[in-house]
Each structure stands twice: as C-alpha cells, then as structure tokens.
Amino acid sequence: MVTITIRDVPQDVRDELASRAAGSGRSLQEYLAAALREIAARPSLESAVVEVRRRARGLPELEVGDVLADLAADRR
C-alpha cells in the first residue's frame, strides 16, 4: 500500500466527505480509499471513446430510412 496526500482541500469539502463517510459507517480514509478504487476501476473517457470507435468499425453502415422504418415497425 502507498500513502497519498492531497493538499489544499477546502474545509467545507473535507467536512462533506467526512459526513458522507460517517453516514456510510466508514472512516474518512476508508471512504476515500473506496472512492479511489471505484475511480480507478472505471475506464477513462479517452479509453472508452477508443473502445466505442473500435467496436463501431465492425458494425454495418446504417441508412436513415432503414432506421426510421425499424422505429415505425416497433411502434405498431
């Protein structure tokens, strides 16, 4: 494990985070460590866009008329 120090956090932000931590039954350190794990588990916006573009390359081109016809058929 490593230690991370975050400087210059406004008091009201610290107080809100401490309140949320207490409300979840965790210490501020436990609460923030869990939040950091969640952030690290999510892909970055850039990598998500790259993945969407990669997947889209394998899809067939759609014509507007075909999409509208499919939508109309679903409404019937």
N, CA, C and O atoms as a MOPAC input file, in Angstrom:
PM7 MOZYME 1SCF
protein

 N      0.84000 1    -1.18600 1     0.00000 1
 C      0.00000 1     0.00000 1     0.00000 1
 C      0.88100 1     1.24400 1     0.00000 1
 O      2.00300 1     1.24200 1     0.50600 1
 N      0.33100 1     2.31000 1    -0.58800 1
 C      1.03800 1     3.58200 1    -0.61200 1
 C      0.19400 1     4.62400 1     0.10000 1
 O     -1.00200 1     4.43100 1     0.32100 1
 N      0.81800 1     5.70900 1     0.44900 1
 C      0.12200 1     6.82900 1     1.06800 1
 C      0.03100 1     7.95000 1     0.05100 1
 O      1.01600 1     8.29500 1    -0.60100 1
 N     -1.15900 1     8.51400 1    -0.07800 1
 C     -1.38800 1     9.64900 1    -0.96300 1
 C     -1.80200 1    10.82900 1    -0.09900 1
 O     -2.69300 1    10.70600 1     0.74200 1
 N     -1.16000 1    11.96500 1    -0.30200 1
 C     -1.51300 1    13.18300 1     0.41500 1
 C     -2.13100 1    14.16100 1    -0.55900 1
 O     -1.57500 1    14.41300 1    -1.62800 1
 N     -3.26600 1    14.70800 1    -0.20400 1
 C     -3.92500 1    15.72700 1    -1.02900 1
 C     -3.92800 1    17.02300 1    -0.23200 1
 O     -4.51500 1    17.10000 1     0.84700 1
 N     -3.28000 1    18.01600 1    -0.76300 1
 C     -3.16500 1    19.29800 1    -0.06600 1
 C     -4.23400 1    20.27800 1    -0.53900 1
 O     -4.81700 1    20.13200 1    -1.61300 1
 N     -4.46400 1    21.26100 1     0.28800 1
 C     -5.33400 1    22.39400 1    -0.03400 1
 C     -6.78100 1    21.99900 1    -0.32800 1
 O     -7.41100 1    22.56100 1    -1.22400 1
 N     -7.29900 1    21.03700 1     0.42100 1
 C     -8.70700 1    20.67000 1     0.30400 1
 C     -9.49800 1    21.65700 1     1.16900 1
 O     -9.21700 1    21.79400 1     2.36000 1
 N    -10.47700 1    22.33900 1     0.58700 1
 C    -11.26500 1    23.28400 1     1.38900 1
 C    -11.95300 1    22.57800 1     2.56200 1
 O    -12.36200 1    21.42100 1     2.45700 1
 N    -12.06700 1    23.28900 1     3.66200 1
 C    -12.65600 1    22.72200 1     4.87600 1
 C    -14.07000 1    22.20800 1     4.63500 1
 O    -14.43000 1    21.14400 1     5.13800 1
 N    -14.88100 1    22.94700 1     3.87000 1
 C    -16.25900 1    22.50800 1     3.64100 1
 C    -16.30600 1    21.21700 1     2.82500 1
 O    -17.20300 1    20.39600 1     3.01800 1
 N    -15.35300 1    21.03300 1     1.92000 1
 C    -15.28700 1    19.79000 1     1.14200 1
 C    -14.89500 1    18.63900 1     2.06200 1
 O    -15.49800 1    17.56700 1     2.01000 1
 N    -13.89600 1    18.85800 1     2.89500 1
 C    -13.47300 1    17.82900 1     3.85400 1
 C    -14.62400 1    17.44900 1     4.78200 1
 O    -14.84500 1    16.27100 1     5.06100 1
 N    -15.35000 1    18.45600 1     5.25500 1
 C    -16.46100 1    18.18900 1     6.16500 1
 C    -17.56300 1    17.38500 1     5.48200 1
 O    -18.13800 1    16.48300 1     6.09200 1
 N    -17.86100 1    17.69900 1     4.23200 1
 C    -18.88700 1    16.95600 1     3.49600 1
 C    -18.45700 1    15.50700 1     3.29300 1
 O    -19.25300 1    14.58700 1     3.48100 1
 N    -17.21600 1    15.30800 1     2.91400 1
 C    -16.71300 1    13.94500 1     2.72600 1
 C    -16.71300 1    13.16400 1     4.03400 1
 O    -17.05500 1    11.98200 1     4.05300 1
 N    -16.33400 1    13.81500 1     5.12100 1
 C    -16.34900 1    13.16600 1     6.42900 1
 C    -17.77100 1    12.79500 1     6.83100 1
 O    -18.00200 1    11.73800 1     7.41700 1
 N    -18.72100 1    13.66900 1     6.51400 1
 C    -20.11800 1    13.39200 1     6.81900 1
 C    -20.62700 1    12.19200 1     6.02600 1
 O    -21.32500 1    11.33200 1     6.56300 1
 N    -20.27000 1    12.14400 1     4.74600 1
 C    -20.67200 1    11.00200 1     3.91400 1
 C    -20.02300 1     9.71400 1     4.41400 1
 O    -20.65300 1     8.65700 1     4.42800 1
 N    -18.77300 1     9.81100 1     4.82100 1
 C    -18.07600 1     8.63700 1     5.34900 1
 C    -18.77800 1     8.12500 1     6.59700 1
 O    -19.04500 1     6.93000 1     6.72700 1
 N    -19.07400 1     9.03800 1     7.50900 1
 C    -19.75600 1     8.64600 1     8.73700 1
 C    -21.12200 1     8.05100 1     8.43300 1
 O    -21.53800 1     7.07800 1     9.06100 1
 N    -21.81500 1     8.63700 1     7.47200 1
 C    -23.13300 1     8.12900 1     7.08700 1
 C    -23.08600 1     6.72900 1     6.50800 1
 O    -24.07400 1     5.99600 1     6.56000 1
 N    -21.93800 1     6.35600 1     5.95600 1
 C    -21.79700 1     5.01200 1     5.40300 1
 C    -21.13400 1     4.06000 1     6.40000 1
 O    -20.87700 1     2.89900 1     6.08200 1
 N    -20.86100 1     4.56100 1     7.60700 1
 C    -20.27000 1     3.72100 1     8.64000 1
 C    -18.78800 1     3.45600 1     8.44800 1
 O    -18.25700 1     2.47000 1     8.95900 1
 N    -18.11900 1     4.33700 1     7.71100 1
 C    -16.69100 1     4.16300 1     7.45700 1
 C    -15.92700 1     5.39800 1     7.90800 1
 O    -16.48800 1     6.48200 1     8.06700 1
 N    -14.63900 1     5.20100 1     8.10700 1
 C    -13.79000 1     6.35200 1     8.39800 1
 C    -13.60400 1     7.13800 1     7.10800 1
 O    -13.89000 1     6.63400 1     6.02200 1
 N    -13.13200 1     8.35600 1     7.22600 1
 C    -12.86800 1     9.16800 1     6.04500 1
 C    -11.84500 1     8.47000 1     5.14900 1
 O    -11.99300 1     8.45500 1     3.92700 1
 N    -10.81500 1     7.89600 1     5.75500 1
 C     -9.79600 1     7.19000 1     4.98100 1
 C    -10.40200 1     6.00700 1     4.22900 1
 O    -10.11200 1     5.82000 1     3.04800 1
 N    -11.23200 1     5.21300 1     4.88500 1
 C    -11.87000 1     4.06700 1     4.22900 1
 C    -12.78500 1     4.52700 1     3.09100 1
 O    -12.80800 1     3.93600 1     2.01200 1
 N    -13.52800 1     5.58800 1     3.36000 1
 C    -14.46000 1     6.12600 1     2.36600 1
 C    -13.71400 1     6.61000 1     1.12700 1
 O    -14.09600 1     6.29100 1     0.00100 1
 N    -12.64900 1     7.37900 1     1.33900 1
 C    -11.89000 1     7.90800 1     0.20000 1
 C    -11.13300 1     6.81300 1    -0.53600 1
 O    -11.01900 1     6.86600 1    -1.76100 1
 N    -10.61500 1     5.82300 1     0.18200 1
 C     -9.91900 1     4.71600 1    -0.48000 1
 C    -10.89600 1     3.94900 1    -1.37500 1
 O    -10.53500 1     3.54900 1    -2.48200 1
 N    -12.12100 1     3.74200 1    -0.90800 1
 C    -13.13100 1     3.05500 1    -1.72400 1
 C    -13.48200 1     3.89200 1    -2.95200 1
 O    -13.62700 1     3.35800 1    -4.05200 1
 N    -13.61500 1     5.20200 1    -2.76300 1
 C    -13.92200 1     6.08900 1    -3.89100 1
 C    -12.79200 1     6.06000 1    -4.92400 1
 O    -13.05500 1     6.05500 1    -6.12700 1
 N    -11.56200 1     6.04200 1    -4.47000 1
 C    -10.42600 1     5.98400 1    -5.39300 1
 C    -10.38000 1     4.64900 1    -6.13700 1
 O    -10.04100 1     4.60800 1    -7.32000 1
 N    -10.72200 1     3.55600 1    -5.44200 1
 C    -10.77700 1     2.25400 1    -6.12700 1
 C    -11.84100 1     2.27000 1    -7.21600 1
 O    -11.62000 1     1.74300 1    -8.30600 1
 N    -12.99200 1     2.86700 1    -6.93000 1
 C    -14.06700 1     2.96100 1    -7.93100 1
 C    -13.61400 1     3.79300 1    -9.13600 1
 O    -13.86200 1     3.41400 1   -10.28000 1
 N    -12.96300 1     4.90500 1    -8.88200 1
 C    -12.47100 1     5.75400 1    -9.97000 1
 C    -11.46400 1     4.99000 1   -10.82000 1
 O    -11.52000 1     5.04100 1   -12.04800 1
 N    -10.54900 1     4.28700 1   -10.17500 1
 C     -9.51100 1     3.55000 1   -10.90500 1
 C    -10.09900 1     2.38300 1   -11.70100 1
 O     -9.53000 1     1.98800 1   -12.71900 1
 N    -11.21800 1     1.83000 1   -11.25800 1
 C    -11.82500 1     0.69000 1   -11.94300 1
 C    -12.55200 1     1.10200 1   -13.21600 1
 O    -12.73000 1     0.29000 1   -14.12300 1
 N    -12.97500 1     2.37000 1   -13.28600 1
 C    -13.68600 1     2.86100 1   -14.47900 1
 C    -12.68300 1     3.23400 1   -15.55000 1
 O    -11.60700 1     3.75500 1   -15.25500 1
 N    -13.04500 1     2.96300 1   -16.80700 1
 C    -12.13600 1     3.40100 1   -17.86900 1
 C    -12.15700 1     4.92400 1   -17.97100 1
 O    -13.15000 1     5.57300 1   -17.64400 1
 N    -11.05200 1     5.47000 1   -18.42600 1
 C    -11.01700 1     6.91100 1   -18.65600 1
 C    -11.92200 1     7.23700 1   -19.84000 1
 O    -12.25200 1     6.35600 1   -20.63400 1
 N    -12.31400 1     8.48000 1   -19.95600 1
 C    -13.14800 1     8.89800 1   -21.07800 1
 C    -12.44700 1     8.59700 1   -22.39400 1
 O    -13.06700 1     8.11800 1   -23.34400 1
 N    -11.15900 1     8.87900 1   -22.44100 1
 C    -10.40400 1     8.65200 1   -23.66600 1
 C    -10.40600 1     7.18000 1   -24.05900 1
 O    -10.62200 1     6.85700 1   -25.22800 1
 N    -10.16900 1     6.28000 1   -23.10200 1
 C    -10.13700 1     4.85800 1   -23.44000 1
 C    -11.52800 1     4.34400 1   -23.78600 1
 O    -11.66100 1     3.44300 1   -24.61400 1
 N    -12.56200 1     4.89700 1   -23.17100 1
 C    -13.93100 1     4.49800 1   -23.50800 1
 C    -14.26900 1     4.89800 1   -24.94200 1
 O    -14.89500 1     4.13000 1   -25.67300 1
 N    -13.85600 1     6.09200 1   -25.34200 1
 C    -14.10800 1     6.55000 1   -26.71200 1
 C    -13.36100 1     5.66900 1   -27.70800 1
 O    -13.91400 1     5.29600 1   -28.74300 1
 N    -12.12500 1     5.33900 1   -27.40900 1
 C    -11.34600 1     4.45300 1   -28.28000 1
 C    -12.04700 1     3.10500 1   -28.42700 1
 O    -12.12800 1     2.56900 1   -29.53300 1
 N    -12.54900 1     2.55800 1   -27.34000 1
 C    -13.24300 1     1.26600 1   -27.38200 1
 C    -14.53000 1     1.34400 1   -28.19100 1
 O    -14.82200 1     0.43600 1   -28.96900 1
 N    -15.30000 1     2.40700 1   -28.02200 1
 C    -16.53800 1     2.57100 1   -28.79200 1
 C    -16.21700 1     2.66900 1   -30.27500 1
 O    -16.89000 1     2.05500 1   -31.10300 1
 N    -15.20100 1     3.43300 1   -30.60700 1
 C    -14.80800 1     3.56300 1   -32.02000 1
 C    -14.32600 1     2.22600 1   -32.57500 1
 O    -14.61700 1     1.88800 1   -33.72200 1
 N    -13.59300 1     1.46500 1   -31.76700 1
 C    -13.10400 1     0.16600 1   -32.21200 1
 C    -14.27400 1    -0.77300 1   -32.50000 1
 O    -14.28200 1    -1.47500 1   -33.51100 1
 N    -15.24700 1    -0.77700 1   -31.61500 1
 C    -16.41500 1    -1.64400 1   -31.80400 1
 C    -17.25200 1    -1.19000 1   -32.99000 1
 O    -17.79800 1    -2.01400 1   -33.72400 1
 N    -17.35200 1     0.12100 1   -33.17500 1
 C    -18.19100 1     0.65600 1   -34.25800 1
 C    -17.63200 1     0.29900 1   -35.63400 1
 O    -18.38700 1     0.19000 1   -36.60000 1
 N    -16.32600 1     0.11700 1   -35.72800 1
 C    -15.72600 1    -0.22900 1   -37.02200 1
 C    -16.27800 1    -1.53800 1   -37.57800 1
 O    -16.31500 1    -1.72500 1   -38.79400 1
 N    -16.70400 1    -2.43700 1   -36.70800 1
 C    -17.21000 1    -3.72800 1   -37.14900 1
 C    -18.69400 1    -3.72900 1   -37.45700 1
 O    -19.23200 1    -4.75500 1   -37.87600 1
 N    -19.36900 1    -2.60800 1   -37.26100 1
 C    -20.81500 1    -2.54200 1   -37.49300 1
 C    -21.10600 1    -2.13300 1   -38.93000 1
 O    -20.33800 1    -1.38600 1   -39.53600 1
 N    -22.21600 1    -2.62300 1   -39.47600 1
 C    -22.58300 1    -2.20300 1   -40.83200 1
 C    -23.05000 1    -0.74900 1   -40.83700 1
 O    -23.52900 1    -0.24000 1   -39.82400 1
 N    -22.90700 1    -0.09300 1   -41.97400 1
 C    -23.40100 1     1.27900 1   -42.12400 1
 C    -24.92700 1     1.24000 1   -42.11800 1
 O    -25.53300 1     0.37300 1   -42.74700 1
 N    -25.53300 1     2.16600 1   -41.42000 1
 C    -26.98800 1     2.23000 1   -41.34400 1
 C    -27.49000 1     3.39300 1   -42.19000 1
 O    -26.91200 1     4.47900 1   -42.18700 1
 N    -28.56000 1     3.14700 1   -42.90100 1
 C    -29.21800 1     4.20400 1   -43.67200 1
 C    -30.33000 1     4.78200 1   -42.81500 1
 O    -31.01500 1     4.04900 1   -42.10200 1
 N    -30.51000 1     6.08600 1   -42.88200 1
 C    -31.52800 1     6.76600 1   -42.07900 1
 C    -32.90800 1     6.16800 1   -42.35600 1
 O    -33.67600 1     5.93600 1   -41.42200 1
 N    -33.22700 1     5.92200 1   -43.61000 1
 C    -34.53000 1     5.35700 1   -43.96000 1
 C    -34.77600 1     4.01000 1   -43.31100 1
 O    -35.89000 1     3.72700 1   -42.87000 1
 N    -33.74500 1     3.17400 1   -43.24900 1
 C    -33.88100 1     1.86300 1   -42.61400 1
 C    -34.13500 1     1.99300 1   -41.12100 1
 O    -34.95700 1     1.27100 1   -40.55700 1
 N    -33.42200 1     2.92000 1   -40.48200 1
 C    -33.60700 1     3.13800 1   -39.04700 1
 C    -35.02600 1     3.63400 1   -38.77800 1
 O    -35.69000 1     3.14700 1   -37.86300 1
 N    -35.49500 1     4.60100 1   -39.57000 1
 C    -36.85200 1     5.12900 1   -39.38200 1
 C    -37.89700 1     4.05600 1   -39.62200 1
 O    -38.89300 1     3.99500 1   -38.90000 1
 N    -37.69300 1     3.21100 1   -40.61600 1
 C    -38.63100 1     2.11900 1   -40.88500 1
 C    -38.66700 1     1.14400 1   -39.71100 1
 O    -39.74200 1     0.68800 1   -39.31900 1
 N    -37.52300 1     0.82700 1   -39.15600 1
 C    -37.48200 1    -0.06300 1   -37.98600 1
 C    -38.18400 1     0.54400 1   -36.78300 1
 O    -38.89800 1    -0.15000 1   -36.05900 1
 N    -37.98000 1     1.84900 1   -36.56600 1
 C    -38.66900 1     2.53300 1   -35.45800 1
 C    -40.17300 1     2.50300 1   -35.67000 1
 O    -40.92800 1     2.24300 1   -34.73300 1
 N    -40.61600 1     2.76700 1   -36.89300 1
 C    -42.05000 1     2.74800 1   -37.18100 1
 C    -42.61900 1     1.35800 1   -36.97700 1
 O    -43.73300 1     1.21800 1   -36.47300 1
 N    -41.87700 1     0.32700 1   -37.35800 1
 C    -42.34900 1    -1.03700 1   -37.18200 1
 C    -42.46200 1    -1.38300 1   -35.69900 1
 O    -43.36800 1    -2.11500 1   -35.30000 1
 N    -41.55300 1    -0.86400 1   -34.88700 1
 C    -41.59700 1    -1.13000 1   -33.43000 1
 C    -42.79500 1    -0.44700 1   -32.77300 1
 O    -43.27400 1    -0.91200 1   -31.73900 1
 N    -43.27600 1     0.62800 1   -33.34400 1
 C    -44.39900 1     1.37700 1   -32.75800 1
 C    -45.74300 1     0.73700 1   -33.07600 1
 O    -46.74800 1     1.06000 1   -32.44400 1
 N    -45.76800 1    -0.15600 1   -34.03700 1
 C    -47.03500 1    -0.79500 1   -34.41900 1
 C    -47.45500 1    -1.84300 1   -33.45700 1
 O    -48.49900 1    -2.46900 1   -33.64300 1

